């Protein structure tokens, strides 16, 4: 078994054990008429072991959830008083998540023994080669981040979901509009149809089975979308027939990823900006006007951005608007007389990069008048 696979296996086993032993989240719920307020606090603490002789404290994630459920329209009436034409019922849902991870304050000295490239530097691994070039250990640890970077990473302040479900009168149509997750498919931990919302992989790996404390609902990136469901009822001998479709009007983004030394980053340092062999340093960037003023790369020149405002693994050569970045999905669902549940599904979307398939996140273009 390779070092990387052994590392992942031990990490998964230890993480699962610690989560199983963790205390339940503290939960509170308040009901006031058609309004329900709820929330919970939970803490996740993880230790990772690269081998039987070492370990590292990699996460102390403390999370607050606040949730509002409001049945503001029931039986066609708002507040049981005002009649709303064309609508049968409506439900408002808002969910907030805040988190604090203390490892960006305590900086517990996480340092990988190898990155994913192995001994690709003349028989040396990345860290041995970096030391030979004059780089200090701190450069490749969380402690090497600036204070402003660590402050940005340790906190999360996010409106997770905010949508309204609207059921119409006279027609079997329901619309969900707002910031939401759209989950299609029933297969556990195999997200073939779960493609409307890419994953946030900056604090948990997609290779691991999500723990019961959070699951895929906590890992998906939420977007502003419209979802429609038309209930067809029974059609011939097929039951539970419905047609469902959604439209993301440009608010889509790919899987959120990061790099070492963050403990949940991809198993290599940023291939563009890392100071050892980053593509932004010297080479084709030697003609840049930006000069490095300190460290082993002093007096070399560097690039600062990709072309056309694109960002590596974050944004391609497109604008986040309905014309350039719309995503669409359609599915037809039914259950056959002999019990087979099936769906016919179509997606029109960009590739998210969170399912392990090969894709090209970076493309080199010749320098000419068109580029």
Secondary structure, DSSP 4 states (H G I P E B T S, - for coil): --HHHHHHHHHHHHHHHHHHHSPPPEEEEEEETTEEEEEEEEEEEEEEEEETTEEEEEEEEEEEEEEEEEEEEETTEETTTEE-TTEEEEEEEEEEEEEEETHHHH------S--TT-STBTTB-HHHHHHHTT--GGGGSGGGS-HHHHHHHHEEEEEEEEEEEEEESSS-EEEEEEEE-------TT--SS--SS-BB-SSS-SSSPPPTTT-HHHHBPPEEEEEEEEEEEEETTEEEEEEEEEEEES-----B--EETSTTSEEEE-TTT-TTT-TTBSGGGTT-S-B--SSTTTT-BB----GGG-BTTTB-SS-SSHHHHEEEEEEEEEE-TTS-EEEEEEEE----S-SS-----------SS--
